[in-house]
């Protein structure tokens, strides 16, 4: 019974700590300040208004047939693998000047840089990579006054460690109290069994 109770308390404390950690990490992941690689389908990027941001493809241009960028279903940039065709903004779609010469394409990787980003630039940027197969990646860009820094990661780790330490300390205290209670019960039972009854000869003598 004692073991079941201790196991239950341990699981509850661990689950609470993991839930808090997951909530913290989730809120941080929604405001990451960079994007790289090509493993995940969607990456959240936080950018401070007025700053530049680069959305990385994670590939080499010369290994692809074409790399295309879309924003709100509008093609805003494209580069061919042999560099024979390169366009950004109005060059890709006449009459669409949302970014007004604020876009730059890396000719080696096809990564897209947005200069002097504005709040109106917030939204989903879709990267399409075309070669022997089709690949797609979505960058969810959020433009705000401030974004989480690397210090926030340290804060999350410290918070988690403190929560875990508190949970472990609580479990140790509960286990100690249970052991003390068990020891008291065992002692009382042992004492009641070994108690010596009064000697009748001693009563008669007195």
C-alpha positions as CSV (number, residue, x, y, z in Angstrom):
1,X,0.0,0.0,0.0
2,X,2.8,2.4,0.9
3,X,4.6,1.7,-2.3
4,X,1.5,2.3,-4.4
5,X,0.9,5.6,-2.6
6,X,4.5,6.8,-3.1
7,X,4.4,5.7,-6.8
8,X,1.2,7.7,-7.3
9,X,2.7,10.8,-5.7
10,X,5.8,10.5,-7.8
11,X,3.8,10.2,-11.1
12,X,1.6,13.2,-10.2
13,X,4.6,15.4,-9.4
14,X,6.5,14.3,-12.5
15,X,3.4,14.9,-14.7
16,X,2.9,18.4,-13.3
17,X,6.5,19.3,-13.9
18,X,6.4,18.0,-17.5
19,X,3.2,19.9,-18.2
20,X,4.6,23.2,-17.0
21,X,7.8,22.5,-19.0
22,X,5.7,21.7,-22.1
23,X,3.7,24.9,-21.8
24,X,6.8,27.0,-21.4
25,X,8.5,25.4,-24.4
26,X,5.4,25.7,-26.5
27,X,5.1,29.4,-25.8
28,X,8.8,29.9,-26.6
29,X,8.7,27.8,-29.8
30,X,6.0,30.1,-31.1
31,X,8.5,33.0,-30.9
32,X,11.8,31.5,-32.1
33,X,14.1,34.2,-33.6
34,X,15.5,32.0,-36.4
35,X,14.7,29.3,-38.9
36,X,17.0,26.7,-40.4
37,X,17.0,23.2,-41.7
38,X,14.4,21.4,-43.8
39,X,13.2,18.7,-41.4
40,X,9.9,20.0,-40.2
41,X,6.9,21.1,-42.1
42,X,6.3,24.3,-40.3
43,X,8.6,26.7,-38.4
44,X,7.5,29.7,-36.3
45,X,9.7,32.8,-36.6
46,X,9.5,35.9,-34.4
47,X,10.9,39.2,-35.8
48,X,11.2,42.6,-34.3
49,X,9.6,45.3,-36.5
50,X,12.2,47.1,-38.6
51,X,14.7,44.2,-38.4
52,X,15.7,41.9,-41.3
53,X,14.9,38.2,-41.2
54,X,16.3,35.4,-43.3
55,X,14.2,32.3,-44.0
56,X,16.6,29.5,-44.7
57,X,16.0,26.7,-47.2
58,X,18.6,24.3,-45.9
59,X,19.5,23.3,-49.5
60,X,21.9,24.3,-52.4
61,X,20.4,26.0,-55.4
62,X,22.5,24.2,-57.9
63,X,21.1,20.9,-56.7
64,X,17.5,21.9,-57.4
65,X,15.4,22.6,-60.5
66,X,13.7,25.6,-58.9
67,X,13.0,27.3,-55.5
68,X,9.9,29.3,-55.1
69,X,8.6,31.5,-52.3
70,X,4.9,32.4,-51.8
71,X,3.2,34.8,-49.4
72,X,-0.6,34.6,-49.1
73,X,-0.9,32.6,-52.3
74,X,1.2,35.1,-54.2
75,X,4.6,34.2,-55.6
76,X,7.1,36.7,-54.2
77,X,10.4,35.1,-55.2
78,X,11.9,32.4,-57.5
79,X,15.3,31.1,-58.5
80,X,16.2,28.4,-60.9
81,X,18.9,25.9,-60.3
82,X,21.1,27.1,-63.1
83,X,20.4,30.8,-62.1
84,X,18.9,31.4,-65.6
85,X,15.7,32.9,-64.0
86,X,15.6,35.0,-60.8
87,X,12.8,37.2,-59.6
88,X,11.5,38.9,-56.5
89,X,8.3,40.8,-55.7
90,X,7.0,42.8,-58.7
91,X,9.4,40.9,-61.1
92,X,7.5,37.7,-60.3
93,X,4.0,39.2,-60.4
94,X,3.5,42.5,-62.1
95,X,1.4,44.9,-60.0
96,X,2.3,43.3,-56.6
97,X,4.6,45.6,-54.8
98,X,4.0,44.7,-51.2
99,X,7.6,44.4,-50.3
100,X,8.9,47.2,-52.6
101,X,12.5,46.0,-53.1
102,X,12.9,44.7,-49.6
103,X,13.4,41.1,-50.7
104,X,16.8,39.4,-51.3
105,X,17.5,35.9,-52.6
106,X,20.7,34.0,-51.8
107,X,21.9,32.7,-55.1
108,X,23.6,29.7,-53.5
109,X,20.8,28.5,-51.2
110,X,17.7,30.3,-52.4
111,X,17.1,31.6,-48.8
112,X,14.9,34.6,-48.6
113,X,15.8,37.7,-46.7
114,X,13.1,40.3,-45.9
115,X,14.6,43.8,-45.1
116,X,13.0,46.3,-42.8
117,X,10.1,44.0,-42.0
118,X,6.7,45.4,-41.1
119,X,3.7,44.2,-39.1
120,X,1.9,43.8,-42.4
121,X,4.5,41.2,-43.4
122,X,3.2,38.8,-40.7
123,X,1.8,35.6,-42.0
124,X,2.8,32.3,-43.6
125,X,5.6,32.1,-46.2
126,X,5.6,28.9,-48.2
127,X,8.8,27.5,-49.6
128,X,8.6,25.2,-52.5
129,X,11.6,23.2,-53.6
130,X,11.3,21.4,-57.0
131,X,13.8,18.7,-58.1
132,X,13.2,15.0,-58.7
133,X,10.5,15.4,-56.0
134,X,8.4,18.2,-54.6
135,X,9.1,19.6,-51.1
136,X,7.3,22.2,-49.1
137,X,8.0,24.1,-45.9
138,X,5.9,26.8,-44.2
139,X,7.4,29.7,-42.2
140,X,4.9,31.3,-39.8
141,X,6.3,34.8,-39.4
142,X,5.2,37.1,-36.5
143,X,6.3,40.7,-36.5
144,X,6.2,42.2,-33.0
145,X,7.8,44.9,-30.8
146,X,9.9,42.3,-29.0
147,X,10.8,38.6,-29.3
148,X,12.1,36.0,-26.9
149,X,15.9,35.9,-26.5
150,X,18.3,33.1,-25.6
151,X,18.0,34.3,-22.0
152,X,14.4,33.0,-22.1
153,X,15.7,29.5,-22.8
154,X,17.9,29.7,-19.7
155,X,14.9,30.9,-17.7
156,X,12.8,28.0,-18.9
157,X,15.5,25.5,-17.9
158,X,16.0,27.0,-14.5
159,X,12.3,27.1,-13.9
160,X,12.0,23.4,-14.8
161,X,14.9,22.4,-12.6
162,X,13.4,24.3,-9.7
163,X,10.0,22.7,-10.2
164,X,11.6,19.2,-10.5
165,X,13.7,19.8,-7.3
166,X,10.6,20.9,-5.4
167,X,8.7,17.9,-6.6
168,X,11.5,15.5,-5.6
169,X,11.8,17.3,-2.2
170,X,8.1,16.9,-1.7
171,X,8.3,13.2,-2.5
172,X,11.2,12.7,-0.1
173,X,9.3,14.4,2.7
174,X,6.2,12.3,2.1
175,X,8.2,9.1,2.0
176,X,10.0,10.1,5.3
177,X,6.6,10.7,7.0
178,X,5.3,7.4,5.8
179,X,8.3,5.6,7.1
180,X,8.0,7.3,10.5
181,X,4.3,6.4,10.7
182,X,5.1,2.8,9.7
183,X,7.9,2.6,12.3
184,X,5.6,3.9,15.0
185,X,2.9,1.3,14.1
186,X,5.4,-1.5,14.2
187,X,6.9,-0.4,17.5
188,X,3.5,-0.1,19.2
189,X,2.5,-3.6,18.0
190,X,5.7,-5.1,19.1
191,X,5.4,-3.4,22.5
192,X,1.9,-4.7,23.1
193,X,2.9,-8.2,22.3
194,X,5.9,-8.3,24.6
195,X,4.4,-6.6,27.6
196,X,4.9,-8.7,30.8
197,X,1.7,-9.3,32.9
198,X,1.8,-8.5,36.7
199,X,3.2,-11.2,39.0
200,X,0.5,-12.6,41.3
201,X,3.1,-13.7,44.0
202,X,4.4,-10.2,44.2
203,X,0.8,-9.0,44.9
204,X,0.3,-11.6,47.7
205,X,3.6,-10.7,49.3
206,X,2.6,-7.1,49.5
